[in-house]
Amino acid sequence: MSIQIRPARPDDCQLIVDLIRELAEYEKLLDQCQATPEALRESLFGARPWAECLIAEQQGRGVGFALYFHNYSTFLAKPGLYLEDLYVRPSARKLGIGKALLARLAALALERGCGRFEWSVLDWNSPAIRFYESLGAQAQSEWTIYRVSGDALTTLAAQAAT
């Protein structure tokens, strides 16, 4: 079966949102999913793109995606590549699509002079953890992710000096 990995185009936004919603459902977070094709189009292809996306196609049909952006390591004094989401539809799993997406991103990270390529995984997602470890990825268990969002973000921002 022919697998193609290509950069997303503006006309892919509905497909990407559909895939994001499938991922959110799998992760039991669908109630938090607010992505729309319009918002995604602005984020990926607007005046100031915030992220990039790869599309995986099997026989011309979109079956997966990887959405990523650059971060920065002060210790390395180099950019990094951060994978926000990776998803392959269940019908297309076990065909090497996830590995192909990650390999393409690793190559892209090296082409862009990145010092690292990283992502997060839910601690209950054993199949993903096993898959990532099989590729040589190592858990960074000494780090805890903190997040400020919603009302807490608004409250914190209100404390900024004007």
TORKOL-4160 file (C-alpha; in steps of 0.2 Angstrom, whole numbers, padded with zeros to 4 digits, m for minus):
162
<pt num="1" X="0000" Y="0000" Z="0000"/>
<pt num="2" X="0006" Y="0017" Z="m0005"/>
<pt num="3" X="0009" Y="0029" Z="0009"/>
<pt num="4" X="0013" Y="0047" Z="0006"/>
<pt num="5" X="0018" Y="0060" Z="0019"/>
<pt num="6" X="0016" Y="0078" Z="0013"/>
<pt num="7" X="0014" Y="0096" Z="0021"/>
<pt num="8" X="m0004" Y="0101" Z="0025"/>
<pt num="9" X="m0012" Y="0113" Z="0013"/>
<pt num="10" X="m0026" Y="0125" Z="0017"/>
<pt num="11" X="m0039" Y="0114" Z="0010"/>
<pt num="12" X="m0034" Y="0100" Z="0022"/>
<pt num="13" X="m0041" Y="0110" Z="0037"/>
<pt num="14" X="m0057" Y="0100" Z="0038"/>
<pt num="15" X="m0048" Y="0083" Z="0037"/>
<pt num="16" X="m0036" Y="0089" Z="0051"/>
<pt num="17" X="m0050" Y="0094" Z="0062"/>
<pt num="18" X="m0059" Y="0077" Z="0059"/>
<pt num="19" X="m0043" Y="0069" Z="0064"/>
<pt num="20" X="m0041" Y="0080" Z="0079"/>
<pt num="21" X="m0058" Y="0076" Z="0085"/>
<pt num="22" X="m0055" Y="0057" Z="0083"/>
<pt num="23" X="m0039" Y="0059" Z="0093"/>
<pt num="24" X="m0048" Y="0069" Z="0106"/>
<pt num="25" X="m0061" Y="0055" Z="0107"/>
<pt num="26" X="m0048" Y="0042" Z="0109"/>
<pt num="27" X="m0040" Y="0052" Z="0123"/>
<pt num="28" X="m0057" Y="0054" Z="0131"/>
<pt num="29" X="m0055" Y="0073" Z="0129"/>
<pt num="30" X="m0068" Y="0077" Z="0116"/>
<pt num="31" X="m0077" Y="0089" Z="0128"/>
<pt num="32" X="m0062" Y="0100" Z="0127"/>
<pt num="33" X="m0060" Y="0100" Z="0108"/>
<pt num="34" X="m0064" Y="0117" Z="0101"/>
<pt num="35" X="m0055" Y="0116" Z="0085"/>
<pt num="36" X="m0063" Y="0122" Z="0069"/>
<pt num="37" X="m0057" Y="0122" Z="0051"/>
<pt num="38" X="m0057" Y="0141" Z="0051"/>
<pt num="39" X="m0047" Y="0143" Z="0067"/>
<pt num="40" X="m0035" Y="0129" Z="0061"/>
<pt num="41" X="m0033" Y="0138" Z="0044"/>
<pt num="42" X="m0028" Y="0154" Z="0053"/>
<pt num="43" X="m0016" Y="0145" Z="0065"/>
<pt num="44" X="m0008" Y="0135" Z="0051"/>
<pt num="45" X="m0009" Y="0147" Z="0036"/>
<pt num="46" X="m0013" Y="0164" Z="0042"/>
<pt num="47" X="m0003" Y="0180" Z="0043"/>
<pt num="48" X="0007" Y="0173" Z="0057"/>
<pt num="49" X="0007" Y="0154" Z="0057"/>
<pt num="50" X="0009" Y="0146" Z="0074"/>
<pt num="51" X="0011" Y="0128" Z="0069"/>
<pt num="52" X="0014" Y="0116" Z="0054"/>
<pt num="53" X="0006" Y="0100" Z="0050"/>
<pt num="54" X="0010" Y="0084" Z="0040"/>
<pt num="55" X="m0003" Y="0074" Z="0032"/>
<pt num="56" X="m0001" Y="0055" Z="0030"/>
<pt num="57" X="m0011" Y="0048" Z="0015"/>
<pt num="58" X="m0014" Y="0030" Z="0010"/>
<pt num="59" X="m0020" Y="0028" Z="m0008"/>
<pt num="60" X="m0024" Y="0047" Z="m0009"/>
<pt num="61" X="m0035" Y="0046" Z="0007"/>
<pt num="62" X="m0030" Y="0056" Z="0023"/>
<pt num="63" X="m0027" Y="0043" Z="0037"/>
<pt num="64" X="m0016" Y="0053" Z="0049"/>
<pt num="65" X="m0007" Y="0069" Z="0054"/>
<pt num="66" X="0007" Y="0076" Z="0064"/>
<pt num="67" X="0005" Y="0094" Z="0070"/>
<pt num="68" X="0021" Y="0102" Z="0077"/>
<pt num="69" X="0029" Y="0119" Z="0080"/>
<pt num="70" X="0046" Y="0125" Z="0086"/>
<pt num="71" X="0051" Y="0128" Z="0104"/>
<pt num="72" X="0068" Y="0134" Z="0110"/>
<pt num="73" X="0081" Y="0126" Z="0122"/>
<pt num="74" X="0091" Y="0139" Z="0132"/>
<pt num="75" X="0103" Y="0126" Z="0138"/>
<pt num="76" X="0107" Y="0121" Z="0120"/>
<pt num="77" X="0105" Y="0138" Z="0112"/>
<pt num="78" X="0096" Y="0130" Z="0098"/>
<pt num="79" X="0078" Y="0128" Z="0092"/>
<pt num="80" X="0068" Y="0112" Z="0095"/>
<pt num="81" X="0054" Y="0103" Z="0087"/>
<pt num="82" X="0039" Y="0100" Z="0097"/>
<pt num="83" X="0026" Y="0087" Z="0092"/>
<pt num="84" X="0009" Y="0093" Z="0098"/>
<pt num="85" X="m0002" Y="0079" Z="0091"/>
<pt num="86" X="0001" Y="0063" Z="0081"/>
<pt num="87" X="m0013" Y="0052" Z="0076"/>
<pt num="88" X="m0016" Y="0038" Z="0063"/>
<pt num="89" X="m0034" Y="0031" Z="0060"/>
<pt num="90" X="m0036" Y="0014" Z="0067"/>
<pt num="91" X="m0039" Y="0006" Z="0050"/>
<pt num="92" X="m0022" Y="0012" Z="0045"/>
<pt num="93" X="m0012" Y="0007" Z="0060"/>
<pt num="94" X="0002" Y="m0006" Z="0059"/>
<pt num="95" X="0007" Y="0000" Z="0042"/>
<pt num="96" X="0022" Y="0011" Z="0047"/>
<pt num="97" X="0013" Y="0027" Z="0046"/>
<pt num="98" X="0016" Y="0033" Z="0063"/>
<pt num="99" X="0034" Y="0029" Z="0061"/>
<pt num="100" X="0035" Y="0037" Z="0044"/>
<pt num="101" X="0028" Y="0053" Z="0052"/>
<pt num="102" X="0040" Y="0053" Z="0066"/>
<pt num="103" X="0055" Y="0050" Z="0055"/>
<pt num="104" X="0050" Y="0064" Z="0043"/>
<pt num="105" X="0049" Y="0076" Z="0058"/>
<pt num="106" X="0066" Y="0070" Z="0065"/>
<pt num="107" X="0073" Y="0073" Z="0047"/>
<pt num="108" X="0065" Y="0090" Z="0047"/>
<pt num="109" X="0072" Y="0094" Z="0065"/>
<pt num="110" X="0090" Y="0090" Z="0059"/>
<pt num="111" X="0087" Y="0100" Z="0043"/>
<pt num="112" X="0082" Y="0115" Z="0053"/>
<pt num="113" X="0096" Y="0114" Z="0065"/>
<pt num="114" X="0086" Y="0108" Z="0080"/>
<pt num="115" X="0094" Y="0101" Z="0096"/>
<pt num="116" X="0080" Y="0090" Z="0100"/>
<pt num="117" X="0063" Y="0083" Z="0095"/>
<pt num="118" X="0050" Y="0080" Z="0109"/>
<pt num="119" X="0032" Y="0077" Z="0113"/>
<pt num="120" X="0021" Y="0072" Z="0128"/>
<pt num="121" X="0011" Y="0056" Z="0129"/>
<pt num="122" X="m0004" Y="0052" Z="0142"/>
<pt num="123" X="0003" Y="0041" Z="0155"/>
<pt num="124" X="m0011" Y="0028" Z="0152"/>
<pt num="125" X="m0007" Y="0027" Z="0134"/>
<pt num="126" X="0003" Y="0011" Z="0134"/>
<pt num="127" X="0003" Y="0007" Z="0116"/>
<pt num="128" X="0009" Y="0024" Z="0112"/>
<pt num="129" X="0023" Y="0023" Z="0125"/>
<pt num="130" X="0029" Y="0006" Z="0119"/>
<pt num="131" X="0029" Y="0012" Z="0101"/>
<pt num="132" X="0039" Y="0028" Z="0106"/>
<pt num="133" X="0051" Y="0018" Z="0116"/>
<pt num="134" X="0054" Y="0006" Z="0102"/>
<pt num="135" X="0060" Y="0021" Z="0091"/>
<pt num="136" X="0073" Y="0026" Z="0105"/>
<pt num="137" X="0062" Y="0039" Z="0113"/>
<pt num="138" X="0065" Y="0041" Z="0132"/>
<pt num="139" X="0053" Y="0047" Z="0145"/>
<pt num="140" X="0058" Y="0063" Z="0154"/>
<pt num="141" X="0050" Y="0058" Z="0170"/>
<pt num="142" X="0059" Y="0071" Z="0181"/>
<pt num="143" X="0049" Y="0085" Z="0172"/>
<pt num="144" X="0031" Y="0089" Z="0177"/>
<pt num="145" X="0021" Y="0099" Z="0164"/>
<pt num="146" X="0012" Y="0114" Z="0172"/>
<pt num="147" X="m0003" Y="0123" Z="0163"/>
<pt num="148" X="m0012" Y="0139" Z="0165"/>
<pt num="149" X="m0028" Y="0141" Z="0155"/>
<pt num="150" X="m0046" Y="0147" Z="0156"/>
<pt num="151" X="m0050" Y="0158" Z="0171"/>
<pt num="152" X="m0033" Y="0155" Z="0179"/>
<pt num="153" X="m0024" Y="0162" Z="0163"/>
<pt num="154" X="m0035" Y="0177" Z="0163"/>
<pt num="155" X="m0032" Y="0180" Z="0181"/>
<pt num="156" X="m0013" Y="0179" Z="0179"/>
<pt num="157" X="m0013" Y="0190" Z="0164"/>
<pt num="158" X="m0023" Y="0203" Z="0174"/>
<pt num="159" X="m0008" Y="0204" Z="0186"/>
<pt num="160" X="0004" Y="0210" Z="0172"/>
<pt num="161" X="0011" Y="0227" Z="0174"/>
<pt num="162" X="0004" Y="0239" Z="0161"/>
